[in-house]
Amino acid sequence: MRKVLHSKIHQAVVTEARPDYSGSLTIDVNLLRKCGMRASDAITIANCTTGSRFETYVFEGEPGTGIIGINGAAAHLASVGDQVIIMHYAHLNEEEYESHRPKILVMNSDNTIKESFHYEPSLSNQPI
């Protein structure tokens, strides 16, 4: 089994940071559906503004709101307006890995989708 990128939301903007709320990352459910992430999936967040990285899990947010809400202790690692990359991983066997193409959403500053595509892994990863 390989742990590989399943999907990514690139350059999303944090819309709320709530340290008093139970931990997780709240994401507009429409964005989750577009990239294939689901509630309770484990995710890694890279804060492009501060350089911090942390791991948490997904909560579904109100559809159409563009919410990217960082909750609980992780809210101390990001502020409203920070740009983040949200990465979801999957464990794939060799056969699944060969056909897998991660889904990428590149976001506008208002958390609408600027671009959506499937990432093509490097040819250097292919057997010789």
N, C-alpha and C positions, 0 to 999 in steps of 0.2 A: 504494500500500500504506500502511496505517496500523498503527502499533504501538499495540495496545490491550490492556487487561486481559483475560486469558483466564480466570484463576481466582485465588482468594485464600483463604488460611487466616488468619483474623483472631483475634488475641489468644491464639495458642498460647503455651505456657510452655516455655522451654528446659529440657530434662532433663539435658543434658550439654554441656560445652564442653571440647574436646580439642585444644589447640594442637599436640600432637605427632602428630596423625593427618593423613593427606593431606586436602587441602582439599575442602570441600563442606558441604552440609546434609543430614543423615540424617533422613528423615521416615518414620514408620510407613506401610508400603505400603498399609494399608487407607485411610488418609487421602488418599494420592495417588490411589487408585482413585475415591474419592468426589468429588474435585474435578477430576480429569482431568489432573493433573500426572504427568510420567513421569521415570524415571531419565535423568539428563544434561540435563534441561531447565534453561535459564538462569533464575535467579530473583533478585529483589531482596528483601532483608530490611530491614524498619524495626524497630529496637529501641524499643519504647514506653517502656521504663524509662530508657534513656540518651539516646535521640534519634539514635543513630548509624544510618547506612544503609550497606549493602554489597551487592555482587552476588556470587553464587556459582552452584553448580549442585546438582542433586538426586541423592542416593544413596537407594536403597530401604532402609528399616529394617524390623526384625522386625515382622510383623503383630500387631496387638493390644497392642503395648507403649506406644503413645502417644509414642514417641521423637521428640523434636525436638533433634537433636544437631548442634551447630555445631562444625566441625572446621577444623584448619589455622590459618592466620593470622587468619581471621575469628573464631576462638574468643577472641581478645583484645578483641573488640568486644561480647561478650555473656557473661553469667554464668548459671549454673543459677538458675532462678526468674524470670529476665527474661521479660516478655511481648513477643512479636514478631508482626509481620504479614508473611506470606510471600506475595509477589506474583509471578505468572507472566504473561508477556505473549505475545501472538501477533501476527504480521503478517497482516492481512486486506485483501483487496481491497474495493472499495466494495460489491459485492453481498454478500460474506460479512459485512461490517460491519453492514449493515442488519438481518440476522437474528441476529446474535450477542448472546448474553446471558451475561455472565460468571458462573461458578459460585462461590459464596461459602460457606465453612464458618466459622461462628462457634463458637469453642471454649470449653469449660468449663475450669476451672483444672487439671483432671487430664488435659487433652488429649483428652477425649471430645467429640463433636459436640453442641453446644447447639442449633444451628440451621443449616439448610442451605437455600439458595435461589439463584435466578438473579437477578442484578442487572438492573434495567431502566434502560438509559441515559436520560439526561434528554431530554425532548421538545425542549429548546432546541437539541439537536444535529441535529434533523430539518430537511431542506430546506424552504424556504417556497415 
